[in-house]
Structures are given as C-alpha cells and as structure tokens.
Amino acid sequence: MDLFIRYVKQRTRVIAVSLLFVCVFAAFFMMYHIPVLAAVYPALICLCVGLIMLIVDFLRIRKKHILLSRIRDMADVIAGTFPVVSGIEDEDYQQVIKLLSKEYTDFETVTSRRYSDMIDYYTVWAHQIKTPIASMRLHIQNEDSELSRKMSSDLLRIEQYVEMVLTFLRLDSDTSDYVIKEYDLDSIIKSAVKKYASDFIERKLKLEYEPVELRVITDEKWLSFVIEQILSNALKYTTSGSITISLKHRNVLSIKDTGMGIAPEDLPRIFDKGYTGYNGRVDSKASGIGLYLCKRICTNLGHVIRAESIVDKGTEVLIEFSQKRLFTE
C-alpha cells in the first residue's frame, strides 16, 4: 500500500494533466451545446483505458522495485541481476551504479588489506613486547624494596594494557579461540585475585571473598580477562575500604567496591566504547576501552554484565551466568 501511494504521488502530474484535458473537452462540449452523453461515453472509455494503463505501469514499477530492493540488500551488486532497461535514463543509472559498485569494491579491498596489515603488526608487537616485560620482572623479583614493589606494580599495569590490545584485536577475529565448557568459577576468581595481590597490599585495601562454589559454562581465558578488568577498575577508583567478591543470587557474581562511585548520568554509558565520563576526567589515563571489552566478551559468552553505583559509596558490577548445561552426544 505504501508503494502504491508513493507511485500515485510520483504520477500526480500525469493524472493532473489528464484531468485538465477532460475538463477542457467538457467545457467545449458545454459551450457548443453538444449532448452530454456524447462526452460521457468517450470519457468513461478513456478512464477505463487510463486505469488499465496505470495498473500495468504500477505492476511494472513494483516488479522493478522488488528486484532493486533485493540487489540493495546483497553484499555485492551483481550486474546481471539488474532489471531490463526500459529507457535511456535506466541505462544511464545502471552504468553509474556499476561504476560506483566497482569503486566501492576496490576501496573495500584496499581498506581490508590495510586493516589486516595493521592487525598483524599490532599482534606481533603485543607478543614481542612481552619479552622485555618478562625480562624486567626477572630482574626485580629477587629484590624486596619499595622501588621494586612499585616497578612490579607498574609492570603489571603494562601487562594489563598489552593484554587489552590483544583482546581488542582478537575480539573481531574471524577465527576465535573460545573454549566453551564447564569451569569452576572459584579457580578463575582466585587466579585474578592473586594477580592483583600486591596492589591490595600496597593500597591497604581489604578483600572480602568467600568461595562461591559455582560451576559455569564459559571460556576461562576470556572470563578471566573480564574479572581482572573489573578488579583493576575497583582498585583504581577505591582509595580506602574494601572490595567484596560474592555470589548474589544463585548465578550472579558480584564484585563490589567502596570507591568513588559513578555519576548517575554516566552509569548507562559506562560500557560504551571510549566513554570515560566524570571518572575519566578525574583520571586522565582512562581509555574507556576496558568495560567496553568486558561487555563485548560477556555478550559473546552468553553472560549479562551490568553495574550499580552510588557516588562516594561505591560500585557493584554484576555478571549473570546462563544456567544452560552442556551435553555430550
């Protein structure tokens, strides 16, 4: 129906001119006192013929519209599927479309190649930079001083940023390395907590954690990144108090801190790419990428992540795990 209304609007000028001609003829018939029936019969015949022509033309336009809609929805425009040209303008339009399609394909090929090269470069870079990081850690691990502890903490941050780069690169990879099976959630949490143990000690923050005793369907490596990122944020924005890890409800993991909290206007957007909000303005080093990656990873794994917060009271990040089980045939 919408297409027919658009068609009528497109043909408004033709219909108006036709009606004008009818009015002109009717006026002349009246001026010369010609019988009305002599004008009505030809007018009805012309009206019927005009309606038939209008319907035929609409069906032709509708057929072309459907075909062009299919072509528009395709990834690549295939020239052989164009409707048969019915005039000079149609032929010109098809030539222009073919030219634009070729230019777009060439541009897409070049862009894809450049993107692939960039991904390869940063992947190699991220792996290569791990070597000097490991070497620096070996040099300071036998020392127990304030400087060595500070350097160890900084190295942990660098490792976290490198891992963030690798995660960002792998996220949209055509070949993902997900290993989905049932894991013990406590072992993943303990591994993440152990990684940040020195930060808890240095910041004199209390960790409140009791085993959650829950097995979840997930990928260990990717979920570890999510939990580590949440703990990192909690440590970054909590200057005193505690960080609590617990099970909220039967399948919801809660990581709660007593930090500066998140402003109400920022809370709905903290998982958006590049969004830092008020906290990001306070901490100029914030990138707004960490929580975005957490959201993307949880979505890919079938988990739901959300946050609740009160300014100057703290933030609670909740990860809800699916209750679906794995069955082997």
Order of alpha helices (4+ residues) and beta strands (2+ residues): alpha-alpha-alpha-alpha-alpha-beta-alpha-alpha-beta-beta-alpha-beta-beta-alpha-alpha-beta-beta
